[in-house]
Amino acid sequence: MGEKLNLGIVDGLDYMPLIEAIESGDILMGVNLIKDTPKGLHDKFLAGEIDIAPLPTIEYAEHFNQCVILPDLSLTTIGAVTDLLLFSKVPISQLQGKTIAVPNAAEGTQALLHILMDHYYEIDVNYVWLEPNLDKMLEQADAALLNADRALIAREQYDSYHLLDLGKLWQDFTKEPFVSTLWLAREDYAVRNPVQLELMAKALQASMEIGMKNISRLVDKAKERYNLSGEIVEQYFASFQTKFDHSCRKALLRYFAHAQICGIIPPKVTLKIWGES
C-alpha cells in the first residue's frame, strides 16, 4: 500500500466543482485534503508538504524538474475568461510608461499580462505588487489586474473603467485557448507511488466531471458565498474546461515560448506528463 497522499486545493470559485464532488461522495477517500491559498499551495508543494496540487502553468515551468503533470487535467479557457480582468483609468493602448498594479502572490496572472503588454500592445509598463483591492490599487497605479472571484465581484461593482479580458485578448492574439492551471505531482512522490498516482489522476478526472454536472447547485452556492449574480456565475463556469488535450498542449507550449522571450521562465521547458515516455 502506498503512503497517504496529501492533496492540495484552492478553496475558491475555480475549484467548487471538485470540492463539491469530493465532499459529497467517496471517490477520493483516504487522502488528506489541504485547502489553502494559491501562494500557500505553492509553498507547501515545493516544501514537500503537499504531493499533488493545482498550480499555475508558469509555476510548473519554473519548477518542471521537480514535478510531473497529471494527464488530462487542467483549467483552460477558450475566449473570454471573465475572472482575469484589467481595470484601467485610460484606454489600454495609452498605458505606455504608466503603472499597472498586480495582486501580490499572483505570478501566473501577471505573466500573461506581461506577455500581452509586450507582444500584443508592444508597450512598456511598470508593475507594482499590491493587495488585491481595486480601490487601493488604483490609488497607486493607472490600471489594476484582478483574478478569480475578486475580478468577478469588481466587474459587477465598477463600470467606470476601461476593461480588458486577458483570456479573450490571448485568444484574439494567438487563436489558442489559455491554459492557466495544471494538476501537478511532486516527482519524488510519483516515483515512490506510481500506482497510487495513476488511481488519483483518474479519481480527480471523475470528481471534476461529477462536479461539473451539478452546475445549478454550484451556482446557488457561489451566489451566496461571493454575492454574485447567477448570470455571472453561470457565465464563469461555462468559460472553462478541465481537459488537457492536444490543443491545450499546443497552446501551452506557445504560451511558454512567449514567456521565455519575455524572460519570465527558463528556456527549454518540456511537458513531463505522467505515464508518457
ABEGO torsion letter per residue (X at the ends): XBBBBBBBBBBBAAAAAAAAAAAABAABBGBBBBBBBAAAAAAAAAAGABABBBBBAAAAAAAAAABBBBBGBBBBBBEBAGABBBBBABBAAAABGBBBBBBBGBAAAAAAAAAAAAAAAGBBBBBBBBBBBAAAAAAABABBBBBEAAAAAAAAABAABBBBBAAAAAAAAAGBBBBABBBBBBAAAAAABAAAAAAAAAAAAAAAAAAAAAAAAAAAAAAAAAGBBAAAAAAAAAABBABBBAAAAAAAAAAAAAAAAAGABBBGBBBBBBGBX
